[in-house]
Amino acid sequence: MNSNIKKLIGSFSMIDGFNDSKCCNNNYKLLKNVLSQQQQQQQQQQQQQQQQQQQQQQQQQQQQQQQQQQQQQQQQQQQQQQQQQQYYQLSI
């Protein structure tokens, strides 16, 4: 646990009269701020992870597209070979 949070939690036990409760309220606000900052950081990390996953998906899609292009090229080559064979048969 964060040392700042420990200090803040320790000061909650100081409630003894008006001044201490005022101090406690301030510490409670500080504690809430610290916790909300940690949540924001976690959310940012999650967003970064999501972005990385999206990038990986995009890379995979690009690889798939490249594979499709290669397959198309192979099909074109096969068609060319077939055409050459047909021409050869006709010329005979």
N, CA and C of each residue as an Amber inpcrd file, in Angstrom:
protein
   276
   0.8440000  -1.1920000   0.0000000   0.0000000   0.0000000   0.0000000
   0.8780000   1.2400000   0.0000000   0.4500000   2.2920000  -0.6380000
   1.1980000   3.5320000  -0.7350000   1.3970000   4.1520000   0.6470000
   2.6090000   4.6630000   0.9450000   2.8830000   5.2270000   2.2710000
   2.0260000   6.4600000   2.5400000   1.7350000   7.2430000   1.4930000
   0.8720000   8.4150000   1.6780000  -0.5110000   8.0050000   2.1440000
  -1.0230000   6.9270000   1.5560000  -2.3590000   6.4600000   1.9270000
  -2.3490000   5.9740000   3.3740000  -1.2470000   5.3060000   3.7950000
  -1.1540000   4.8520000   5.1840000  -1.2110000   6.0410000   6.1330000
  -0.4720000   7.1070000   5.8020000  -0.4800000   8.2980000   6.6570000
  -1.8830000   8.8720000   6.7560000  -2.5490000   8.9500000   5.5980000
  -3.8880000   9.5390000   5.5890000  -4.8620000   8.6930000   6.3970000
  -4.7630000   7.3770000   6.2480000  -5.6680000   6.5030000   6.9900000
  -5.3840000   6.6090000   8.4850000  -4.1090000   6.7250000   8.8500000
  -3.7520000   6.8740000  10.2580000  -4.3530000   8.1240000  10.8650000
  -4.4500000   9.1830000  10.0810000  -4.9720000  10.4410000  10.6170000
  -6.4810000  10.4080000  10.8020000  -7.1560000   9.3800000  10.2710000
  -8.6010000   9.2800000  10.5030000  -8.9000000   9.0480000  11.9840000
  -7.9600000   8.4240000  12.6810000  -8.2080000   8.1010000  14.0900000
  -8.0390000   9.3200000  14.9910000  -7.7570000  10.4880000  14.4150000
  -7.5150000  11.6950000  15.2100000  -8.7980000  12.4360000  15.5710000
  -9.9480000  11.8940000  15.2400000 -11.1900000  12.6440000  15.4590000
 -11.4130000  12.8240000  16.9580000 -11.1200000  14.0410000  17.4120000
 -11.3150000  14.3620000  18.8360000 -11.5370000  15.8590000  18.9190000
 -12.7430000  16.3050000  18.6760000 -13.0250000  17.7290000  18.6840000
 -13.0890000  18.2920000  17.2820000 -13.4470000  19.5650000  17.1820000
 -13.7350000  20.2040000  15.8880000 -12.5080000  20.2830000  14.9870000
 -11.3920000  20.7300000  15.5690000 -10.1930000  20.9260000  14.7440000
  -9.7230000  19.6170000  14.1170000  -9.7580000  18.5460000  14.9200000
  -9.2940000  17.2620000  14.4030000 -10.2230000  16.7340000  13.3140000
 -11.5380000  16.9250000  13.4960000 -12.4560000  16.4290000  12.4690000
 -12.2970000  17.2320000  11.1830000 -11.9740000  18.5180000  11.3400000
 -11.7220000  19.3420000  10.1470000 -10.4900000  18.8030000   9.4060000
  -9.4710000  18.5010000  10.1890000  -8.2420000  17.9210000   9.6240000
  -8.5610000  16.5830000   8.9590000  -9.3920000  15.8160000   9.6260000
  -9.7640000  14.5060000   9.0880000 -10.4990000  14.6580000   7.7650000
 -11.4000000  15.6460000   7.6760000 -12.1270000  15.8750000   6.4280000
 -11.1650000  16.2130000   5.3010000 -10.1790000  17.0590000   5.6070000
  -9.1900000  17.4130000   4.5830000  -8.4180000  16.1780000   4.1340000
  -8.0530000  15.3410000   5.1100000  -7.3100000  14.1300000   4.7630000
  -8.1690000  13.1730000   3.9440000  -9.4510000  13.1450000   4.2690000
 -10.3590000  12.2830000   3.5090000 -10.4190000  12.7430000   2.0550000
 -10.4620000  14.0780000   1.8750000 -10.4700000  14.6140000   0.5040000
  -9.1750000  14.2350000  -0.2170000  -8.0520000  14.3700000   0.4960000
  -6.7700000  14.0040000  -0.1090000  -6.7450000  12.5260000  -0.4850000
  -7.2490000  11.7020000   0.4250000  -7.2700000  10.2620000   0.1640000
  -8.1180000   9.9480000  -1.0650000  -9.2660000  10.6170000  -1.1590000
 -10.1180000  10.3970000  -2.3320000  -9.3880000  10.7960000  -3.6080000
  -8.6580000  11.9160000  -3.5420000  -7.9050000  12.3630000  -4.7200000
  -6.8510000  11.3320000  -5.1180000  -6.1270000  10.8170000  -4.1280000
  -5.0760000   9.8320000  -4.4140000  -5.6810000   8.5890000  -5.0570000
  -6.7920000   8.1200000  -4.4750000  -7.4270000   6.9170000  -5.0130000
  -7.9460000   7.1550000  -6.4270000  -8.5300000   8.3250000  -6.6640000
  -9.0610000   8.5960000  -8.0080000  -7.9240000   8.6980000  -9.0170000
  -6.7750000   9.2540000  -8.5880000  -5.6200000   9.3090000  -9.4940000
  -5.1590000   7.9010000  -9.8570000  -5.1390000   7.0120000  -8.8580000
  -4.7280000   5.6350000  -9.1380000  -5.6940000   4.9760000 -10.1160000
  -6.9900000   5.2310000  -9.9400000  -7.9750000   4.6630000 -10.8580000
  -7.7490000   5.1890000 -12.2680000  -7.4770000   6.5000000 -12.3710000
  -7.2330000   7.0890000 -13.6890000  -6.0210000   6.4470000 -14.3420000
  -4.9600000   6.2320000 -13.5570000  -3.7650000   5.6000000 -14.1080000
  -4.0750000   4.1920000 -14.5980000  -4.8660000   3.4520000 -13.8190000
  -5.2300000   2.1020000 -14.2440000  -6.0290000   2.1460000 -15.5360000
  -6.9640000   3.1160000 -15.6260000  -7.7610000   3.2360000 -16.8430000
  -6.8660000   3.5510000 -18.0330000  -5.8910000   4.4480000 -17.8310000
  -4.9790000   4.7900000 -18.9190000  -4.1930000   3.5610000 -19.3580000
  -3.7330000   2.7700000 -18.3820000  -2.9910000   1.5580000 -18.7280000
  -3.8710000   0.5980000 -19.5150000  -5.1380000   0.4750000 -19.0980000
  -6.0510000  -0.3980000 -19.8260000  -6.2420000   0.1030000 -21.2490000
  -6.3870000   1.4360000 -21.3970000  -6.5530000   2.0020000 -22.7340000
  -5.3260000   1.7140000 -23.5860000  -4.1390000   1.8580000 -22.9940000
  -2.9180000   1.5700000 -23.7430000  -2.8840000   0.1090000 -24.1740000
  -3.2810000  -0.7820000 -23.2730000  -3.3110000  -2.2000000 -23.6270000
  -4.2930000  -2.4530000 -24.7610000  -5.4540000  -1.7840000 -24.6980000
  -6.4350000  -1.9450000 -25.7660000  -5.8610000  -1.4510000 -27.0870000
  -5.1640000  -0.3040000 -27.0390000  -4.5610000   0.2270000 -28.2600000
  -3.5400000  -0.7580000 -28.8170000  -2.7350000  -1.3480000 -27.9290000
  -1.7480000  -2.3240000 -28.3840000  -2.4360000  -3.5230000 -29.0240000
  -3.5320000  -3.9650000 -28.4150000  -4.2700000  -5.0890000 -28.9870000
  -4.8080000  -4.7200000 -30.3610000  -5.3300000  -3.4880000 -30.4870000
  -5.8440000  -3.0470000 -31.7780000  -4.7290000  -3.0260000 -32.8100000
  -3.5550000  -2.5350000 -32.4090000  -2.4290000  -2.5050000 -33.3330000
  -2.0610000  -3.9210000 -33.7700000  -2.0540000  -4.8510000 -32.8150000
  -1.7390000  -6.2330000 -33.1620000  -2.7700000  -6.7890000 -34.1310000
  -4.0430000  -6.4690000 -33.8940000  -5.0890000  -6.9320000 -34.7940000
  -4.8810000  -6.3480000 -36.1830000  -4.5240000  -5.0630000 -36.2350000
  -4.2800000  -4.4340000 -37.5270000  -3.1230000  -5.1230000 -38.2400000
  -2.0680000  -5.4300000 -37.4900000  -0.9260000  -6.1180000 -38.0920000
  -1.3480000  -7.4790000 -38.6310000  -2.1700000  -8.1820000 -37.8550000
  -2.6440000  -9.4840000 -38.3170000  -3.4660000  -9.3300000 -39.5870000
  -4.3140000  -8.2980000 -39.6210000  -5.1180000  -8.0570000 -40.8150000
  -4.2180000  -7.7720000 -42.0080000  -3.1790000  -6.9680000 -41.7830000
  -2.2510000  -6.6630000 -42.8660000  -1.5800000  -7.9400000 -43.3670000
  -1.1810000  -8.7930000 -42.4300000  -0.5530000 -10.0530000 -42.8280000
  -1.5270000 -10.8990000 -43.6400000  -2.7830000 -10.9330000 -43.2120000
  -3.7840000 -11.6930000 -43.9490000  -3.9490000 -11.1210000 -45.3520000
  -3.9730000  -9.7890000 -45.4450000  -4.0980000  -9.1560000 -46.7570000
  -2.9120000  -9.5310000 -47.6380000  -1.7150000  -9.5140000 -47.0540000
  -0.5320000  -9.8870000 -47.8230000  -0.6430000 -11.3310000 -48.3090000
  -1.1120000 -12.2070000 -47.4390000  -1.2780000 -13.6040000 -47.8380000
  -2.2870000 -13.7150000 -48.9730000  -3.3790000 -12.9620000 -48.8730000
  -4.3810000 -12.9830000 -49.9310000  -3.7700000 -12.4990000 -51.2410000
  -2.9700000 -11.4400000 -51.1610000  -2.3300000 -10.9230000 -52.3670000
  -1.4130000 -11.9820000 -52.9770000  -0.6740000 -12.6630000 -52.1240000
   0.2120000 -13.7180000 -52.6260000  -0.5970000 -14.8220000 -53.2960000
  -1.7180000 -15.1830000 -52.6890000  -2.5680000 -16.2100000 -53.2840000
  -3.0800000 -15.7430000 -54.6390000  -3.4780000 -14.4750000 -54.7200000
  -3.9550000 -13.9340000 -55.9920000  -2.8500000 -13.9960000 -57.0390000
  -1.6380000 -13.6480000 -56.6340000  -0.5200000 -13.7040000 -57.5710000
  -0.3030000 -15.1360000 -58.0600000  -0.3880000 -16.0780000 -57.1390000
  -0.2210000 -17.4800000 -57.5310000  -1.3150000 -17.8940000 -58.5120000
  -2.5410000 -17.4620000 -58.2550000  -3.6410000 -17.7860000 -59.1540000
  -3.3860000 -17.1880000 -60.5320000  -2.8920000 -15.9500000 -60.5590000
  -2.5970000 -15.3110000 -61.8390000  -1.5270000 -16.0960000 -62.5890000
  -0.5040000 -16.5370000 -61.8600000   0.5540000 -17.3180000 -62.4960000
  -0.0070000 -18.6180000 -63.0620000  -0.8930000 -19.2560000 -62.3040000
  -1.4970000 -20.4950000 -62.7830000  -2.3060000 -20.2290000 -64.0480000
  -3.0460000 -19.1300000 -64.0600000  -3.8320000 -18.7820000 -65.2420000
  -2.9110000 -18.5630000 -66.4400000  -1.8120000 -17.8730000 -66.2170000
  -0.8700000 -17.6320000 -67.3070000  -0.3270000 -18.9570000 -67.8440000
   0.0060000 -19.8630000 -66.9480000   0.5170000 -21.1660000 -67.3800000
  -0.5330000 -21.9100000 -68.1970000  -1.7890000 -21.8530000 -67.7470000
  -2.8610000 -22.5160000 -68.4800000  -2.9970000 -21.9110000 -69.8780000
  -2.9310000 -20.5980000 -69.9510000  -3.0470000 -19.9280000 -71.2460000
  -1.9060000 -20.3570000 -72.1640000  -0.7100000 -20.4430000 -71.6160000
   0.4320000 -20.8670000 -72.4280000   0.2260000 -22.2930000 -72.9390000
  -0.2810000 -23.1640000 -72.0880000  -0.5270000 -24.5450000 -72.5040000
  -1.5690000 -24.5860000 -73.6170000  -2.6330000 -23.7970000 -73.4670000
  -3.6760000 -23.7600000 -74.4890000  -3.0910000 -23.2670000 -75.8140000
  -2.2720000 -22.2400000 -75.7590000  -1.6670000 -21.7050000 -76.9760000
  -0.7810000 -22.7640000 -77.6290000  -0.0170000 -23.4830000 -76.8090000
   0.8550000 -24.5280000 -77.3300000   0.0320000 -25.6220000 -78.0180000
  -1.0710000 -26.0350000 -77.4110000  -1.9210000 -27.0660000 -77.9980000
  -2.5170000 -26.5740000 -79.3160000  -2.9260000 -25.3310000 -79.3620000
  -3.5150000 -24.7750000 -80.5800000  -2.4750000 -24.7230000 -81.6990000
  -1.2620000 -24.3710000 -81.3450000  -0.2350000 -24.2270000 -82.3750000
   0.1500000 -25.5880000 -82.9520000  -0.0370000 -26.6400000 -82.1820000
   0.2420000 -27.9880000 -82.7040000  -0.8790000 -28.3470000 -83.6490000
